[in-house]
Amino acid sequence: MKDECLICGAPLAYLENDTEMECAICHKKESSKTACEKGHYVCNECHTGGIDSIIAVCLAETSKNPLLILQKLMALPFCHMHGPEHHIMVGAALLTAYKNAGGNIDLPKALVEMQSRGKQVPGGACGFWGACGAGISAGMFVSIVTGSTPLANESWGLSNKMTSKALGAIGEVGGPRCCKRDSYLAITKAVEFVKEHFGIEMELGKIKCIHSAQNNQCIKERCPFK
């Protein structure tokens, strides 16, 4: 199915200016540029209902391959074709693979922090901010493993470089957005970055997208994972 709206399946429409919307699920009112063509709006919190299962899946995972971990997360019932859940899942998959590959982190604590940070990046950031949430999530991953803060030196630079690498790859392919494609690209760049800067070798095999039929805006042959 190629549904967009979680309520009625109608295509989404993006507004020029922020407009007060009422979530069709929880009835919370907030500003947004996004609604379906029939006027339904679903807030980020309701859109990502069920994300708590990410942590449980990651803590039980033994793989060093963040792409395989990401695929498992994408198969969970809460995950949609597109949505802000990807802003958490990219970093969570990387943290898990990093730990399994020998990275020295407190994984349960790191996953909780990743979820907290990723939830703050709204859906549509790729188009409205000029920074895809999947790429930002890769930068958050590096920030968490290095303990970076706004006052840090080297770790501050590494976090921003990681985001830049991910966004560069995403931008090279071009739009329109695809949360699956952009997540794969961000993770691929992160695996290379971590090996170069931290000496930790996560695994990275080839991946072939299985989500094309669910994406109304699939770029087909332009996609590196077609």
Disulfide bonds with the S-S distance in Angstrom:
none
